[in-house]
Amino acid sequence: MLFTEEHDALRKTVRDFVEKEINPHCDEWEEAGTFPIHDVFGKLGKLGLLGIHKPEEFGGMGLDYSYNLVVAEELGTAHCGGVPLAVGVQTDMCTPALARFGSDELKREFLAPAIAGEMVGCIGVSEVGAGSDVAGMKTTARKDGDDYVINGAKMWITNSPSADFICLLANTSDDKPHKNKSLIMVPMNTPGISFSPHLNKLGMRSSETAQVFFDDVRVPQRNRIGAEGTGFMMQMVQFQEERMWGAANVIKALEHCINVTIDYCRERQTFGQPLIDNQSIHFRLAELQTEVEALRALTYQACELHIQGKDVTRLASMAKLKAGRLGREVTDSCLQYWGGMGYMWDNPLSRAFRDVRLVSIGGGADEIMLGIICKLMGILPGKRKD
Ligand SMILES: Cc1cc2nc3c(=O)[nH]c(=O)nc-3n(C[C@H](O)[C@H](O)[C@H](O)COP(=O)(O)OP(=O)(O)OC[C@H]3O[C@@H](n4cnc5c(N)ncnc54)[C@H](O)[C@@H]3O)c2cc1C
């Protein structure tokens, strides 16, 4: 990956934003279980950071994905995972399919305000009975005249309590599970939508998550993205940017964990010497930093392929898998060196340990990534090449 001065300038813009607009408030927002999402997104929108690789026609910057990767990476310098997660949902989870396959009318209505930070979006795929098994979801959108009437419920929906729209995956026919789904843009103020109380989570505390219920929710059929029945395919494509974003966002967060642990181990004395002078500790920290560089290389490689317009499923799945696994390893190892301090709720390692745990679960669990990689390697039973 050859970064230019423009990439460096963008990095600085994002880092400055995080230092000025996010980090001073993280503790308060984590405690409150929410943050002023419209205000923060409005500021990000004004800087153009919500539409880096989105079409200029709808207010985006029209840059290639490497610039978006830089933004995702630098957002990882935030001292909490919840706010970057909310941003990632907006830029790389609920809008990629709309930008790629949506009608101009839909893009004007939802994409342009999402890029400007005037609307907050969320993505509705998972259900209580269907997280990993996306094809098994039950929410329906039945045709009635020119409308769809939506019934069902979506679980664990990030940003939903404050969102202005949801990009919803729903069954629009009784065809086979991979052919009966459509992505539909639904304004959140449509009658018939209701929410559970905020879900009480292990980590990502500043990010709002709720269950969203749909009771005879009526939207025009023109709110569907692309052709009917292609929603599953579009969501699988949309997942690739989500997964690259997730991997990129973890890199600097993990480096921060290593760096603050180095600082702490320099200060903390046991048996008459700083902790850092124990070979088991400084070797381990060096090993973890090496692993983070490997994650960075893998993520950049996926990004390069994506920019070339090639199928990125294999490398994006590998990067997501590695990010989840390594996130757990780095936060667990570093927390250990903080001893009792690491076990305290407000300790930076304690927060990172809780936040990063999501990466191995959300957006396709580790085992789902392994299944995809096996399939593409031709070693998944039933899909074997031999
Ligand atoms: C904080 C948070 C935010 C989220 N935000 C959103 C959102 O905004 N929008 C949205 O749509 N969803 C969201 N999700 C849902 C998330 O994507 C799902 O939780 C995830 O896909 C896993 O689905 P599940 O929880 O139903 O786990 P299950 O499908 O019940 O799987 C449980 C576990 O079983 C294992 N497993 C599953 N299948 C296999 C297999 N084939 N082989 C081996 N092991 C397997 C995995 O370890 C998995 O973690 C969010 C979740 C959380 C926790």
The ligand as an SDF file (V2000), in Angstrom:
LIG
                    3D

 53 58  0  0  0  0  0  0  0  0999 V2000
  -23.0190   -5.3220   20.2660 C   0  0  0  0  0  0  0  0  0  0  0  0
  -23.5910   -5.9580   19.0500 C   0  0  0  0  0  0  0  0  0  0  0  0
  -23.9410   -5.1610   17.9730 C   0  0  0  0  0  0  0  0  0  0  0  0
  -24.5180   -5.7330   16.8480 C   0  0  0  0  0  0  0  0  0  0  0  0
  -24.9480   -4.9130   15.8230 N   0  0  0  0  0  0  0  0  0  0  0  0
  -25.6800   -5.4520   14.8230 C   0  0  0  0  0  0  0  0  0  0  0  0
  -26.2900   -4.6090   13.8430 C   0  0  0  0  0  0  0  0  0  0  0  0
  -26.1410   -3.3760   13.8810 O   0  0  0  0  0  0  0  0  0  0  0  0
  -27.0460   -5.1870   12.8740 N   0  0  0  0  0  0  0  0  0  0  0  0
  -27.2340   -6.5400   12.8010 C   0  0  0  0  0  0  0  0  0  0  0  0
  -27.9160   -6.9960   11.9020 O   0  0  0  0  0  0  0  0  0  0  0  0
  -26.6580   -7.3680   13.7150 N   0  0  0  0  0  0  0  0  0  0  0  0
  -25.9030   -6.8590   14.7260 C   0  0  0  0  0  0  0  0  0  0  0  0
  -25.3470   -7.6780   15.6670 N   0  0  0  0  0  0  0  0  0  0  0  0
  -25.5840   -9.1120   15.5850 C   0  0  0  0  0  0  0  0  0  0  0  0
  -24.3580   -9.9290   15.2370 C   0  0  0  0  0  0  0  0  0  0  0  0
  -23.9880   -9.7470   13.8910 O   0  0  0  0  0  0  0  0  0  0  0  0
  -24.6590  -11.3940   15.5910 C   0  0  0  0  0  0  0  0  0  0  0  0
  -24.6840  -11.4720   17.0060 O   0  0  0  0  0  0  0  0  0  0  0  0
  -23.6710  -12.3590   15.0070 C   0  0  0  0  0  0  0  0  0  0  0  0
  -23.8130  -12.4570   13.6160 O   0  0  0  0  0  0  0  0  0  0  0  0
  -23.8010  -13.7720   15.6160 C   0  0  0  0  0  0  0  0  0  0  0  0
  -25.1200  -14.2010   15.5490 O   0  0  0  0  0  0  0  0  0  0  0  0
  -25.8240  -14.8120   16.8720 P   0  0  0  0  0  0  0  0  0  0  0  0
  -25.5630  -13.8840   17.9850 O   0  0  0  0  0  0  0  0  0  0  0  0
  -27.2180  -15.1590   16.5630 O   0  0  0  0  0  0  0  0  0  0  0  0
  -24.9980  -16.1180   17.1830 O   0  0  0  0  0  0  0  0  0  0  0  0
  -25.3780  -17.6340   16.7120 P   0  0  0  0  0  0  0  0  0  0  0  0
  -25.6940  -17.6470   15.2780 O   0  0  0  0  0  0  0  0  0  0  0  0
  -26.4090  -18.1260   17.6760 O   0  0  0  0  0  0  0  0  0  0  0  0
  -24.0210  -18.3440   16.9830 O   0  0  0  0  0  0  0  0  0  0  0  0
  -23.4890  -18.4680   18.3210 C   0  0  0  0  0  0  0  0  0  0  0  0
  -22.0550  -18.8820   18.2080 C   0  0  0  0  0  0  0  0  0  0  0  0
  -22.0110  -20.1990   17.6610 O   0  0  0  0  0  0  0  0  0  0  0  0
  -20.8740  -20.3390   16.8550 C   0  0  0  0  0  0  0  0  0  0  0  0
  -21.3290  -20.7520   15.5130 N   0  0  0  0  0  0  0  0  0  0  0  0
  -22.3630  -20.3050   14.7980 C   0  0  0  0  0  0  0  0  0  0  0  0
  -22.4740  -20.9600   13.6260 N   0  0  0  0  0  0  0  0  0  0  0  0
  -21.4770  -21.8640   13.6070 C   0  0  0  0  0  0  0  0  0  0  0  0
  -21.0440  -22.8520   12.6730 C   0  0  0  0  0  0  0  0  0  0  0  0
  -21.6590  -23.0220   11.4960 N   0  0  0  0  0  0  0  0  0  0  0  0
  -19.9610  -23.6110   12.9820 N   0  0  0  0  0  0  0  0  0  0  0  0
  -19.3240  -23.4330   14.1620 C   0  0  0  0  0  0  0  0  0  0  0  0
  -19.6760  -22.5180   15.0840 N   0  0  0  0  0  0  0  0  0  0  0  0
  -20.7350  -21.7470   14.8140 C   0  0  0  0  0  0  0  0  0  0  0  0
  -20.1450  -18.9850   16.8510 C   0  0  0  0  0  0  0  0  0  0  0  0
  -19.1010  -19.0250   17.8000 O   0  0  0  0  0  0  0  0  0  0  0  0
  -21.2070  -18.0080   17.2890 C   0  0  0  0  0  0  0  0  0  0  0  0
  -20.6420  -16.9060   17.9890 O   0  0  0  0  0  0  0  0  0  0  0  0
  -24.7110   -7.1350   16.7890 C   0  0  0  0  0  0  0  0  0  0  0  0
  -24.3340   -7.9330   17.8700 C   0  0  0  0  0  0  0  0  0  0  0  0
  -23.8070   -7.3620   18.9930 C   0  0  0  0  0  0  0  0  0  0  0  0
  -23.4440   -8.2560   20.1530 C   0  0  0  0  0  0  0  0  0  0  0  0
  1  2  1  0
  2  3  1  0
  2 52  2  0
  3  4  2  0
  4  5  1  0
  4 50  1  0
  5  6  2  0
  6  7  1  0
  6 13  1  0
  7  8  2  0
  7  9  1  0
  9 10  1  0
 10 11  2  0
 10 12  1  0
 12 13  2  0
 13 14  1  0
 14 15  1  0
 14 50  1  0
 15 16  1  0
 16 17  1  0
 16 18  1  0
 18 19  1  0
 18 20  1  0
 20 21  1  0
 20 22  1  0
 22 23  1  0
 23 24  1  0
 24 25  2  0
 24 26  1  0
 24 27  1  0
 27 28  1  0
 28 29  2  0
 28 30  1  0
 28 31  1  0
 31 32  1  0
 32 33  1  0
 33 34  1  0
 33 48  1  0
 34 35  1  0
 35 36  1  0
 35 46  1  0
 36 37  1  0
 36 45  1  0
 37 38  2  0
 38 39  1  0
 39 40  1  0
 39 45  2  0
 40 41  1  0
 40 42  2  0
 42 43  1  0
 43 44  2  0
 44 45  1  0
 46 47  1  0
 46 48  1  0
 48 49  1  0
 50 51  2  0
 51 52  1  0
 52 53  1  0
M  END
$$$$
